[in-house]
């Protein structure tokens, strides 16, 4: 009961922190900077790589992206922005191959940059995909992942059934995965009632796609922790674990969300 209470309290604090931070571009950047430093520190400890290089790269790249993306002329740097997103996705494909083949992860310094650092930087890029900072879009992105996590937890405990990938995460079930994706799709439809820049079908496609990808990101992190013999990435959030535990789906889904949004918008 105490652990559940901690989980609820710290979960609500995390949600309130994100909602408050996404109201303005500079506060969102500060949020990404704070979470990014902790995230990279936890990842470096888990995979046992030197912290200095990915952390330095992250801070320098973050400052550069702020002045490029949030000031003026960001559209002149589309190749750079697409490169950050693209290299993150290439890293994802490599990790997916290792995950489903059952082989151990390799090139961990490489993934420290492209999977973790470019993953969280993709949040900044997603937030200005419409040409300027968009609170509603980035908040919707977080909400879809939160709803997916909650739906997966509820459906997994109520329905149970066959395990999704027991060798990596013994608690996750197929019913939980489907429950999270379906609830995210319903949430996407509800968001469409208040956000007219995408129609209902586009919002549903966007939300369910994010839910699927975020769920895969959770499995990726689970394998990292399993290889390291750890239950949680850290202890900064009682009842939840570390920042990496909270952002595993976010940093994996953000690059894909950027691409999916552009495709869905283009088709419209």
Helices and strands as residue ranges (DSSP letters): H 2-21, H 25-47, H 51-69, G 74-77, H 78-101, H 108-111, I 112-117, H 118-127, H 135-159, E 163-165, E 169-173, H 174-192, H 200-228, H 243-267
